Amino acid sequence: MSIWSIIVAIIMLGLLVTVHELGHFWVARLLKIKAYEVAIFVGPKLIDWRKNDVEYSIRAIPFGAYVRFTDFDENGEVIVSDDPNLLINSPRWKRLLVSLAGPFMNLMLGVVIFSVLFSLTDYATLEVGGIRPGSQLAEVVINETAPFDIGDEVLKVNGNRVMTAYDYLYEVDQGISKTETCVLTMRSHITGDIYEMELVPQIEQRPMIGITHYSEIDERYNGWEIMDVSESQNNGDPILEIGDYLVAVDGKSVADEDFVDYFNNLTEGDTMRLTYVRNGVEYEEDCIKTLMTYANDRGLMLYSYEVTDFSTFLGALKTACLMPYTVVNVSIKSIGDVFEGHEEVYNMVSGPIGMTAVVSDVVDDVDDSFMEKFVTVVQMAGIISIGLVLTNMLPIPGLDGVQVILIVVEMIMGHPMSKKAENVINVAGFVLLICLALFAFASDIIRIILE
């Protein structure tokens, strides 16, 4: 983990939190609620100024921000006042809007980030733009078991609604086993009719390396870039990792035209000598060729649009606006995977260490260009910004969720909760906060150790 990856992670998280706090401040000012201080970042002051009775400052450590809505005396005690312009004395609906403003700003920031990203690169749709040869979709076309045509749109996967290409990819990769039949609900781009299409896998058992790779040969290393690695690889002790480049097996280049025939003639239990590249360094290591259950690919190649005019810009904007649904949907289902035993419990949550480790994998990757790293980091910022909406709505002291709950309860009851009840909620929330922090820290450490 380099110093640059740590700096990038700190700045990214700091900016996201700063936008969150500015959301609270801007809505408060709009509602004529008094604010005493706005600090961008934390730590020692670098620059400070005063305007309209608000003290502004930019501080040295880019790891957050805060807005102060209360005043303190010389002893550090809160000054009690009947001033109707103070947040604590404001009507409930105003306090509720101020509490919700922070998460809302993170939501909007995520949409803006993805809008810019999709406009500068391209955006994937749910329209089928191609068919992989030998795939399950190719069999559907050959046998004419469904009225499919290129350009038709995916609506559901096994009855689960998909809003973006990322929802689709999660459903077909994680939602169901690759050996199970997949039922797609489609919409014809010609007639608009809705129909169902079954993708039936052709299942085989044969010795395999246990990887999924991009079909194209990477010109830098003359090998396959690895997209996924099976846990069964090398009899349960995987050698290869996602992002590696497999160059050769027993000295036979994967770029050779007859490589597939050569590989298929190897028998189960053979020890292969794998040549691969990781972070620009070439390695060689023995790997046992394990008998695995194999299913051919689903075969849908989803179409991506490049933003070239107003129409495609609207398409990019629409996709960006749907990303919050996708992030929430995938997050909830991923948590469900943990409880169902499909995913390890330490992958349920990630703390600052885990986020920094993920950023480090991107920033320190010598195989990616600066622009590729920049796009990936920006995409991560968009996902984290939307994820902060969920995090901040948890009913935990220090987060907006507990304030929202207290204000809503107060609205329903017609008066504030008793101090005793509020203290119980705060204590319970504080204990939960500590447990989550410890769990996130332990999860990050476990992931780093197991990598």
Secondary structure, DSSP 8 states (H G I E B T S, - for coil): --HHHHHHHHHHHHHHHHHHHHHHHHHHHHTT----EEEEEEEEEEEEEEETTEEEEEEEEEEEEEEE-S-B-TTS-B-----TTSGGGS-HHHHHHHHHHHHHHHHHHHHHHHHHHHHHS-EEEEEEEEE-TTSHHHHHHHHT-S---TT-EEEEETTEE--SHHHHHHIIIIIS-TTS-EEEEEE-TTT--EEEEEE---EEEEEE--EEE-SS-BTTTTBEEEEEE-TTHHHH-----TT-EEEEETTEETTSTTHHHHHHTS-TT-EEEEEEEETTEEEEEEEE-EEEEEE----EEEEEE---SHHHHHHHHHHHHHHHHHHHHHHHHHHHHHHTTSS-GGGS---HHHHHHHHHHHHT-TTS-HHHHHHHHHHHHHHHHHHHHHHHTSS-TTSHHHHHHHHHHHHHHSS---HHHHHHHHHHHHHHHHHHHHHHHHHHHHHHHH-
